[in-house]
Amino acid sequence: MAVLAVTATMACSHGFAGDATAGERAAATKLVLAHYMPWYETPEVRGAWGGHWRGFEPPLHDPSQNGPDGLPDIYSHYHPLIGPYDSTDPALVECHLAQMKLAGIDGVVVDWYGVAEAFDFPVSHGGSVAVCDAIGRYGMRFAACYEDRIMKMLADQGLLGSGGAEERLREDIGWLSKHWFSRPEYLRVGGRPLLMNFGPIQVTEPAPWAAAFADLPQQPAFFALHHLWRKVGADGGFTWIHWEPWKGEADDDAVRAELERTFKLPSSDPKQVIASAVAGYDDVYKRPNPRLDHRDGKTLRQSLARRGVGVACRDRSARDVERLRRGHDDRADPRVRLHVPRGRAGGDPAAQGRQTPVHGGRSPAPGEALPGPEGRPPAAG
């Protein structure tokens, strides 16, 4: 669960101590989702260690061997308490969902690369199907976060097809509509299935998205990154990892004020915002993003307490949607992971998260495209 901070969330998502502020108590009533990265492979389940355990550039890691710290040699700063796992293993899925349920997490947002038979997309798709097929048994919700960055990956290898990105988009979203959007446990916002996109990175014009949605039985509630959603005519935006609130020696009041500003970056209209909470961040990229300290859970507590915006969710008694981010990509802290951004950060690969790449520790300016996270693999390892 790369993005699910199991331990920290238990303390934060469903209540606060008696001296909690009114804002903290209100935040605790929001719908909390963990951003889930379903791309881990093991020899016992799928015949080989996948790249998200081994890495994608030499020297590769060997999870079958222990490193100097006596723990399995994996592509991460942190180690899952349950050991390296396969995302399609039914026992693993049960473990993750039970941990999330006990932690007070209401559901997951699966990071989804579509159904193209290319690179390691089938690996991630298999893990996504495994967790989403099981999630209803726990009374939890799920939604998909599409990765439109796949278009360049496919095009570079001549795998995009004659219909280009528009055809790929139509096929992938058509699959979502047919298999997931109508399921009772699929998350709906304003009565419409929620579709998130980590971008737009490649499909940056409204027309292809509109064409992909045109023939669906029901239009999704479409949310993209906080500074890019308007470019494609989406319904709203979501925040990602933002370092500014914790820069320097900011006191609690300064952190709260900056978080309030950050959570309104997509829009001043709460109906157009999905806010994200972050537990911390520490990636393993060749050119790492800035580190964000967990501060013994205080970073997460402050993030959750200031979730003063969010979209109303019909099937959750109008509670707001909140994404928990855990500052990881796929090599982060395996013990905790919340709906957190990209770049392996602290958290539990049993819980998965991701973090937004930024430039020099700052959030992207309006209209500025996010680069792909360095080290993000084009193929399975």
C-alpha positions as CSV (number, residue, x, y, z in Angstrom):
1,M,0.0,0.0,0.0
2,A,2.4,2.6,-1.1
3,V,0.1,5.4,-0.3
4,L,-1.7,4.3,2.8
5,A,-0.3,5.5,6.0
6,V,-2.0,2.8,8.1
7,T,-0.7,3.6,11.5
8,A,-0.9,7.4,11.2
9,T,-4.3,7.3,9.7
10,M,-5.7,5.3,12.5
11,A,-5.0,8.3,14.8
12,C,-6.1,11.0,12.4
13,S,-8.9,10.1,10.0
14,H,-11.7,9.4,12.4
15,G,-11.2,11.8,15.2
16,F,-8.9,14.0,17.2
17,A,-8.1,14.5,20.9
18,G,-10.3,16.6,23.1
19,D,-8.4,19.8,22.4
20,A,-9.0,19.5,18.7
21,T,-10.2,22.7,16.9
22,A,-13.6,22.9,15.2
23,G,-11.7,22.7,11.8
24,E,-10.0,19.5,12.9
25,R,-13.3,17.9,14.0
26,A,-15.0,19.0,10.7
27,A,-12.1,17.5,8.7
28,A,-12.5,14.2,10.5
29,T,-15.9,13.8,9.0
30,K,-14.7,13.9,5.4
31,L,-14.4,10.9,3.1
32,V,-10.8,9.7,3.2
33,L,-9.3,7.8,0.2
34,A,-5.8,6.3,-0.1
35,H,-4.0,6.6,-3.4
36,Y,-3.1,3.0,-4.2
37,M,-0.2,1.8,-6.5
38,P,-1.0,-1.8,-7.5
39,W,2.2,-2.6,-9.4
40,Y,4.2,-4.9,-7.2
41,E,5.3,-8.4,-8.4
42,T,7.0,-11.4,-6.7
43,P,8.3,-14.7,-8.0
44,E,5.9,-16.7,-5.8
45,V,2.9,-15.1,-7.5
46,R,3.9,-14.0,-11.0
47,G,7.2,-15.7,-11.6
48,A,9.7,-12.9,-11.1
49,W,10.5,-9.8,-9.0
50,G,9.0,-6.7,-10.7
51,G,10.8,-3.4,-11.4
52,H,9.1,-1.6,-8.5
53,W,11.0,-3.9,-6.1
54,R,14.2,-4.2,-8.2
55,G,14.4,-0.7,-9.7
56,F,14.8,0.1,-13.4
57,E,18.4,1.1,-13.9
58,P,21.6,-0.8,-12.9
59,P,22.6,-1.7,-10.3
60,L,19.3,-3.5,-9.8
61,H,18.2,-4.6,-6.3
62,D,17.7,-8.2,-5.4
63,P,14.8,-8.6,-2.9
64,S,15.8,-12.3,-2.4
65,Q,18.9,-11.1,-0.6
66,N,19.3,-9.0,2.5
67,G,21.0,-5.6,2.4
68,P,23.5,-4.2,5.0
69,D,20.5,-3.4,7.2
70,G,19.5,-7.1,7.3
71,L,16.3,-6.3,5.4
72,P,15.4,-7.4,1.8
73,D,17.3,-5.4,-0.8
74,I,14.4,-3.4,-2.4
75,Y,14.1,-0.2,-4.4
76,S,12.8,1.9,-1.5
77,H,14.0,3.8,1.5
78,Y,11.5,1.9,3.6
79,H,10.4,-1.7,4.0
80,P,6.9,-3.2,4.3
81,L,6.4,-4.8,7.7
82,I,4.9,-7.7,5.9
83,G,7.8,-8.0,3.5
84,P,7.8,-7.5,-0.3
85,Y,4.5,-8.6,-1.7
86,D,2.6,-9.1,-5.0
87,S,-0.3,-6.7,-5.6
88,T,-2.5,-9.5,-7.0
89,D,-2.0,-11.9,-4.1
90,P,-5.5,-12.3,-2.5
91,A,-3.9,-12.6,1.0
92,L,-2.1,-9.3,0.4
93,V,-5.2,-7.6,-0.8
94,E,-7.1,-8.8,2.2
95,C,-4.3,-7.5,4.5
96,H,-4.2,-4.1,2.9
97,L,-7.9,-3.5,2.8
98,A,-8.3,-4.7,6.4
99,Q,-5.5,-2.4,7.5
100,M,-7.1,0.5,5.7
101,K,-10.5,-0.3,7.1
102,L,-9.1,-0.4,10.7
103,A,-7.3,2.8,10.0
104,G,-10.5,4.6,9.2
105,I,-9.8,4.9,5.5
106,D,-13.0,4.9,3.4
107,G,-11.6,3.6,0.1
108,V,-8.9,3.8,-2.5
109,V,-8.0,5.7,-5.7
110,V,-6.1,3.2,-7.9
111,D,-3.4,4.5,-10.1
112,W,-4.4,3.1,-13.5
113,Y,-2.5,2.9,-16.8
114,G,-5.3,1.6,-18.9
115,V,-5.7,-1.8,-20.7
116,A,-3.1,-1.6,-23.4
117,E,-1.0,-4.7,-23.6
118,A,2.3,-2.9,-23.4
119,F,5.1,-2.2,-21.0
120,D,4.1,-3.1,-17.4
121,F,0.6,-1.8,-17.8
122,P,-1.0,-5.3,-17.5
123,V,0.9,-5.6,-14.2
124,S,-0.7,-2.5,-12.8
125,H,-4.1,-3.4,-14.3
126,G,-4.0,-6.8,-12.7
127,G,-3.3,-5.3,-9.3
128,S,-6.0,-2.7,-9.8
129,V,-8.6,-5.4,-10.6
130,A,-7.6,-7.5,-7.6
131,V,-8.1,-4.7,-5.1
132,C,-11.2,-3.3,-6.7
133,D,-12.9,-6.7,-7.0
134,A,-12.4,-7.3,-3.2
135,I,-13.1,-3.8,-1.9
136,G,-16.9,-4.2,-1.7
137,R,-16.6,-6.9,0.9
138,Y,-15.1,-4.3,3.3
139,G,-17.9,-1.7,2.7
140,M,-15.3,0.6,1.0
141,R,-15.3,2.7,-2.1
142,F,-12.9,3.0,-5.0
143,A,-12.2,5.3,-8.0
144,A,-9.6,5.4,-10.8
145,C,-6.8,7.9,-11.4
146,Y,-5.8,7.6,-15.1
147,E,-2.3,8.2,-16.3
148,D,-2.5,10.0,-19.7
149,R,1.4,10.0,-19.7
150,I,1.1,6.6,-21.3
151,M,0.4,8.2,-24.7
152,K,4.0,9.3,-25.2
153,M,5.3,6.0,-23.9
154,L,3.2,4.1,-26.5
155,A,3.9,6.5,-29.3
156,D,7.7,6.4,-28.8
157,Q,7.5,2.6,-29.3
158,G,5.1,2.7,-32.2
159,L,2.3,1.2,-30.1
160,L,-0.3,3.9,-30.1
161,G,-2.2,2.7,-33.1
162,S,-3.6,4.5,-36.1
163,G,-6.3,6.3,-34.1
164,G,-3.7,7.9,-31.9
165,A,-4.3,9.2,-28.4
166,E,-8.0,9.8,-28.9
167,E,-8.6,6.1,-29.8
168,R,-6.5,4.9,-26.8
169,L,-8.4,7.3,-24.5
170,R,-11.7,6.1,-25.8
171,E,-10.8,2.5,-25.3
172,D,-9.5,2.9,-21.8
173,I,-12.3,5.1,-20.5
174,G,-14.8,2.8,-22.3
175,W,-13.3,-0.1,-20.2
176,L,-13.8,1.9,-17.0
177,S,-17.4,2.7,-17.9
178,K,-18.2,-0.9,-18.8
179,H,-16.5,-2.6,-15.8
180,W,-16.2,-0.1,-13.0
181,F,-18.4,3.0,-13.3
182,S,-21.7,1.2,-12.7
183,R,-20.5,-0.8,-9.7
184,P,-22.2,0.1,-6.4
185,E,-18.9,0.6,-4.6
186,Y,-17.5,2.9,-7.3
187,L,-17.2,6.4,-5.9
188,R,-19.7,9.0,-7.3
189,V,-19.6,12.8,-7.0
190,G,-22.8,14.6,-7.6
191,G,-24.3,11.3,-8.8
192,R,-21.6,10.8,-11.4
193,P,-18.7,8.3,-11.3
194,L,-15.4,10.0,-10.3
195,L,-12.6,9.9,-12.8
196,M,-9.3,11.5,-11.9
197,N,-6.3,12.0,-14.2
198,F,-2.7,12.6,-13.1
199,G,-2.2,15.3,-15.6
200,P,-3.1,16.2,-18.3
201,I,0.5,15.5,-19.2
202,Q,0.0,14.4,-22.9
203,V,-3.7,14.8,-23.7
204,T,-3.8,18.5,-23.1
205,E,-6.8,19.6,-25.2
206,P,-10.4,19.3,-24.3
207,A,-11.6,17.6,-27.5
208,P,-10.1,14.1,-27.0
209,W,-11.6,13.9,-23.5
210,A,-14.9,15.1,-24.7
211,A,-14.9,12.5,-27.5
212,A,-14.0,9.8,-25.1
213,F,-16.9,10.7,-22.8
214,A,-19.4,11.3,-25.6
215,D,-20.7,7.8,-25.9
216,L,-20.7,6.8,-22.3
217,P,-24.0,6.0,-20.6
218,Q,-23.1,8.6,-18.0
219,Q,-20.5,11.4,-18.0
220,P,-17.9,11.1,-15.2
221,A,-17.1,13.8,-12.7
222,F,-13.7,14.5,-14.1
223,F,-10.9,15.9,-11.9
224,A,-7.3,16.6,-13.0
225,L,-4.2,18.2,-11.3
226,H,-4.9,21.4,-9.5
227,H,-3.1,23.6,-12.0
228,L,-4.0,21.8,-15.2
229,W,-7.7,20.8,-15.0
230,R,-9.1,23.9,-16.6
231,K,-7.0,23.2,-19.8
232,V,-9.2,20.2,-20.6
233,G,-12.5,21.5,-19.3
234,A,-12.6,19.2,-16.3
235,D,-15.1,19.6,-13.5
236,G,-12.4,20.4,-10.9
237,G,-8.9,19.8,-9.7
238,F,-7.0,17.9,-6.9
239,T,-4.0,19.0,-5.0
240,W,-0.9,16.9,-4.7
241,I,2.2,17.2,-2.5
242,H,3.1,20.7,-1.6
243,W,6.1,21.6,0.4
244,E,5.4,25.3,1.1
245,P,3.4,24.9,4.4
246,W,6.4,23.3,6.1
247,K,9.2,25.4,4.9
248,G,11.6,26.8,7.5
249,E,10.5,27.0,11.1
250,A,6.8,27.8,10.5
251,D,4.6,27.7,13.6
252,D,1.3,25.9,13.7
253,D,-0.7,29.0,12.7
254,A,1.5,29.7,9.7
255,V,1.3,26.0,8.6
256,R,-2.5,26.1,8.9
257,A,-2.8,29.3,6.9
258,E,-0.5,28.0,4.1
259,L,-2.4,24.7,4.0
260,E,-5.7,26.6,3.6
261,R,-4.2,28.5,0.7
262,T,-2.8,25.4,-0.9
263,F,-6.0,23.5,-0.6
264,K,-7.7,26.3,-2.6
265,L,-5.2,26.3,-5.4
266,P,-7.6,24.4,-7.8
267,S,-10.5,26.8,-7.2
268,S,-12.2,28.9,-4.5
269,D,-15.3,26.8,-5.1
270,P,-15.3,23.8,-2.8
271,K,-17.3,21.8,-5.4
272,Q,-14.3,22.0,-7.8
273,V,-11.7,20.8,-5.3
274,I,-10.4,17.5,-4.0
275,A,-7.8,18.2,-1.3
276,S,-4.9,15.9,-0.4
277,A,-3.3,15.2,2.9
278,V,0.4,14.2,3.1
279,A,2.2,12.2,5.7
280,G,5.8,13.0,4.5
281,Y,8.0,12.5,1.4
282,D,11.3,10.9,0.7
283,D,11.9,9.5,-2.8
284,V,14.8,7.4,-4.3
285,Y,15.0,9.1,-7.7
286,K,18.3,9.8,-9.3
287,R,17.4,13.5,-9.0
288,P,15.3,13.4,-5.9
289,N,12.5,15.8,-5.1
290,P,12.8,17.7,-1.8
291,R,12.3,15.6,1.4
292,L,9.3,16.4,3.6
293,D,9.7,15.1,7.2
294,H,7.0,13.1,8.8
295,R,7.7,14.7,12.2
296,D,6.3,11.8,14.1
297,G,2.9,12.1,12.4
298,K,2.5,15.9,12.9
299,T,2.7,16.6,9.1
300,L,-0.2,14.2,8.5
301,R,-2.3,15.5,11.4
302,Q,-1.9,19.1,10.2
303,S,-2.8,18.1,6.6
304,L,-5.9,16.3,7.7
305,A,-7.0,19.1,10.0
306,R,-7.0,21.7,7.3
307,R,-9.0,19.8,4.7
308,G,-11.5,22.7,4.7
309,V,-12.5,22.2,1.1
310,G,-13.7,19.3,-1.0
311,V,-16.4,18.0,-3.3
312,A,-19.7,16.7,-1.9
313,C,-20.1,12.9,-2.4
314,R,-23.6,11.8,-2.9
315,D,-23.2,8.3,-1.5
316,R,-21.4,9.5,1.6
317,S,-24.1,11.8,3.1
318,A,-22.5,14.8,1.4
319,R,-19.2,14.2,3.1
320,D,-16.2,15.7,1.3
321,V,-13.7,13.7,-0.7
322,E,-10.2,13.8,0.6
323,R,-7.2,12.2,-0.9
324,L,-4.5,10.9,1.4
325,R,-1.0,11.2,0.0
326,R,1.9,9.7,1.3
327,G,4.9,11.2,-0.4
328,H,6.0,8.1,-2.3
329,D,5.9,6.8,-5.8
330,D,6.8,3.3,-5.3
331,R,9.8,3.3,-3.2
332,A,8.7,5.0,-0.1
333,D,8.0,4.1,3.5
334,P,6.3,0.7,3.5
335,R,4.8,1.1,6.9
336,V,2.5,4.0,6.1
337,R,0.9,5.3,3.0
338,L,-1.8,7.6,2.4
339,H,-3.3,9.1,-0.7
340,V,-0.1,10.7,-1.1
341,P,2.0,11.9,-4.1
342,R,4.7,10.5,-6.2
343,G,8.2,9.5,-5.6
344,R,8.9,6.8,-3.0
345,A,8.4,8.5,0.3
346,G,7.8,7.3,3.7
347,G,5.0,4.9,4.0
348,D,4.2,1.3,3.6
349,P,4.3,-0.4,0.3
350,A,1.5,-2.2,1.9
351,A,-0.2,1.0,1.6
352,Q,0.8,2.9,-1.6
353,G,1.1,6.5,-2.4
354,R,2.5,8.9,-4.8
355,Q,3.8,12.4,-5.1
356,T,3.8,15.2,-7.6
357,P,7.1,16.1,-9.1
358,V,7.9,19.7,-8.5
359,H,10.6,22.1,-9.6
360,G,13.1,23.1,-6.9
361,G,10.7,22.4,-4.1
362,R,8.0,24.7,-5.3
363,S,4.5,23.9,-6.6
364,P,4.0,24.4,-10.4
365,A,2.7,27.7,-11.5
366,P,-0.7,27.9,-13.1
367,G,-0.6,26.4,-16.6
368,E,2.9,24.9,-16.0
369,A,3.1,21.2,-16.9
370,L,4.5,18.7,-14.5
371,P,7.4,16.6,-15.7
372,G,7.2,12.9,-15.5
373,P,8.8,11.6,-12.3
374,E,12.3,10.6,-12.9
375,G,12.9,6.9,-12.8
376,R,9.2,6.2,-13.6
377,P,9.7,3.0,-15.6
378,P,8.5,2.6,-19.2
379,A,8.4,-1.2,-18.7
380,A,8.3,-3.8,-16.0
381,G,11.5,-4.9,-14.5
